[in-house]
Amino acid sequence: MDTIAILTVDDEDLVRRVVQQTLERSYEVVAAANGQQALEHARTRRFDLVILDIKMPGMSGLDLADRLRELHPDLPIAFLSSFLDGEIRGRAKQRTPYIISKPYDLTDLNRLVKMILEETRGARGASPPSSPKPRPGEPVLSRSLLRFLKKPQP
């Protein structure tokens, strides 16, 4: 079986480390702190998925997504962000249907990654997708995120 490689990009060190540690239980994960580092990684190897923060200093996640797609047009991209006003959300939806808002549950993150990989690898002749595709522009896992956000806080 091929090793699945994921690139995660976030300027917040703690978020980057948590995402990396969560996903590296099942996948090979490379972490980058900014858009330039991410592009350097993407120029030297192929990733099965890229997970990006939208709001980062220097190159935004939206701009980075465009640059990554220039290198790899069929590259699956997911956005993780706490900065999702109407305009930014609209611009993100133009690039991918896979959007999850911070804060998010790590179980939801794992589910999202698994769903994206099943869909995209299924399109390349691997096992077919088992999860329903989100409607275009609909945030993935919105119901489970709502349940998470409604949990009583201590």
Secondary structure, 3 states (H helix, E strand, C coil): CCCCEEEEECCCHHHHHHHHHHHCCCCEEEEECCHHHHHHHHHHCCCCEEEEECCCCCCCHHHHHHHHHHHCCCCCEEEEECCCCHHHHHHHHCCCCCEEECCCCHHHHHHHHHHHHHHHHHHCCCCCCCCCCCCCCCCCCHHHHHHHHHCCCC
